[in-house]
Amino acid sequence: MFQINDNYQKLPGSYLFSTIGKKVNAYQQANPDKNIIRLGIGDVTQPIAPAIIEAMHKAVDEMGHAETFHGYAPDLGYEFLRKAIVENDYKARGCEVEADEVFVSDGAKSDSANIQEIFAQNNRIAVCDPVYPVYVDSNVMAGRTGTYDKNTETWSDVIYMPCTAENNFVPEFPKETPDMIYLCLPNNPTGTTLTKDQLQEWVDYANRVGAVIIYDAAYEAYISEDNVAHSIYECKGARNCAIELRSFSKNAGFTGVRLGFTVVPKDLKCGDVSLNAMWARRHGTKFNGAPYIVQRAGEAVYSEAGKAQLKEQVAYYMKNAKTIKDGLKDAGYTVFGGVNAPYIWLKTPDQMTSWEFFDYLLEKANVVGTPGSGFGPSGEGYFRLTAFGNYENTVQALERIKAL
Amino acid sequence: MFQINDNYQKLPGSYLFSTIGKKVNAYQQANPDKNIIRLGIGDVTQPIAPAIIEAMHKAVDEMGHAETFHGYAPDLGYEFLRKAIVENDYKARGCEVEADEVFVSDGAKSDSANIQEIFAQNNRIAVCDPVYPVYVDSNVMAGRTGTYDKNTETWSDVIYMPCTAENNFVPEFPKETPDMIYLCLPNNPTGTTLTKDQLQEWVDYANRVGAVIIYDAAYEAYISEDNVAHSIYECKGARNCAIELRSFSKNAGFTGVRLGFTVVPKDLKCGDVSLNAMWARRHGTKFNGAPYIVQRAGEAVYSEAGKAQLKEQVAYYMKNAKTIKDGLKDAGYTVFGGVNAPYIWLKTPDQMTSWEFFDYLLEKANVVGTPGSGFGPSGEGYFRLTAFGNYENTVQALERIKAL
């Protein structure tokens, strides 16, 4: 009789965003006249930029003719895209990354969930708290997290690094030594980040203790301050300890187009074994390439026209971020993030729990956000608003909040 | 110090198609004047059908405007696609499959590699021999296959079911009881298949011993005989024991477009645990949906125009299959497959090994095929040619082979 992977049974029941969805739907059904503004989930709202649309039309046409048809893509991704990535995201910033260290994928969510597969099951993972749920859940499924404590909402074998206002959202080196450290910078959900010097300390720490850093840089396009690294490979020694995950979802609005990539440097080794070769094997066996049309769309992100259009798109969202941040401050809230990231993290007022504030905001202002506690116990008492709405809605949402 | 998943170190060195690629490149470089015809890898050559191209252009346009832009897709896939799948692939054939049992993905290769993740590590897998390498390799990576014997080219914990001319390519129930049975029908690489009655016996067997069947139906569009099932759910009891994988790569030429789906019936359970719910959780955590544009392309596969155009495309490839099969017969070869599948499986002449015949065909006829032994030890002495080339090349290749 076949048996199942019983690690799945350990996963706590419902997923944050489905709980939110259910609550919002119930409220809307009970109050059909209310105009709810959603600043919850991190999905974008602006359309794909014209230069990218043009590239996709061209690629679609190519697929319609035998002479220009494209079948199976190269395992790592097309060279035209990997070269554009290397030139623009790395060489232009002085980072040493080669095209055969770039693995094109269907998105950073898949990569961030899959990357743990090439590591041993008894590795100890460390995550920031609060944290993007996929890092932990994918490790739960792999049996790497021990047992779940419902009261503390933590796993026995996961090292949590609290990031709160008390430590300025800068994680401290944990007491127990981790093997794999997940860092998402600029951070989802807090919208805060580290300076390059602070990141360098983490790279040095990882090299010192023999840990690998899984570095999720999905929000790097939103960095506005000079002393913040866009890539971990701006730090010395990162090629020996870090894997970097990148997304096209937030810089180019590809949440529904699906494209990302992962950099695994050839210098990253466990003994003699190259993690680059392992990921290549994983990629070649359990994945079959991102669509040709989508890879051409990715290439257009790096064209002159694409870059100019996306700069405007990022500026549009960052104007929303400023609107939210300034509006909340005016209303007396304590707020974080929103300078190098499209997320604003606020302290709930009057000692409300995150979910109490969720209900309050939904019912009194008809605005949907995300309860901080949904991202981990240290998120309790915090709340996330995203800058990915449209500007008019964002302004209106803040007017409602200010009027409370 | 972090450790790696050392199952990866057990994988034998080089991948079949990269070895072939290297040999072909070396030959071409040494003989730049030779016109090599490739009937090796299972990639298609015909362009995407007009109805699908039109649907993709329309979807690209939608992505370019805020009112019709699509961000994150629903976890299972868009309802428009899941409904089209259910109506056309299942209800039309009298199979009971509901839309919430269909999980849209980026392709059957990913699904066939990922599906093992929801099963326990100590499950025993059974595969046909020869076999599509991904089934075994993904289980190697998960630590489910024991140790590799270089001499026999087999894994200690894998149950092999030889499929050769001796048993008419019909696998026999294995002596040891498996927990997970991989069946690819119509078969890659042999191009043969089972009758519906023979498949029913496998379903009954699986239900009797408590095994799950992972049923890869990527080639169902090529079935031409009435007594062959297009879906395993045509068999009684399959909803209790079978997961079905489907691809758009071969019926619609999506090898570079990337789309597939997996059916996990709600009746498939391990004790109280629904595998449908487990796969939903896996899909929601480690994947983020197929591109909107690609899902619209998939929908167009089921439009009236799409169906008519793809019927022609399949007929085009099957004409190639007939050309290959008849040509080989004329030349005195013993051939199998090619009736319900786009693959022809031939017995190598003069007791040649599969690789000897590969070299012979490359050097004497400048035709590339795939050595049967690359798919498993029972493939030794066989050789695969695919019908996915263009017609003119296929005719020419056969003329060369006949002239040998």
Interface residues (C-beta under 8 A of the other chain):
Chain A: M1 F2 Q3 I4 N5 D6 Y8 Q9 L11 Y15 I41 D43 V44 T45 Q46 P47 I48 P50 I53 M56 H57 V60 D61 M63 G64 H65 A66 F69 H70 G71 Y72 A73 D106 G107 K109 S110 A113 N114 E117 I118 F119 A120 Q121 N122 N123 V134 D137 S138 M141 D179 M180 V209 G210 A211 V212 G253 T255 G256 V257 R258 C270 V273 L275 M278 R281 R282 G284 T285 K286 F287 N288 G289 A290 P291 Y292 I293 V294 N390
Chain B: M1 F2 Q3 I4 N5 D6 Y8 Q9 L11 Y15 I41 D43 V44 T45 Q46 P47 I48 P50 I53 M56 H57 V60 D61 M63 G64 H65 A66 F69 H70 G71 Y72 A73 D106 G107 K109 S110 A113 N114 E117 I118 F119 A120 Q121 N122 N123 V134 D137 S138 M141 D179 M180 V209 G210 A211 V212 G253 T255 G256 V257 R258 C270 V273 L275 M278 R281 R282 G284 T285 K286 F287 N288 G289 A290 P291 Y292 I293 V294 N390
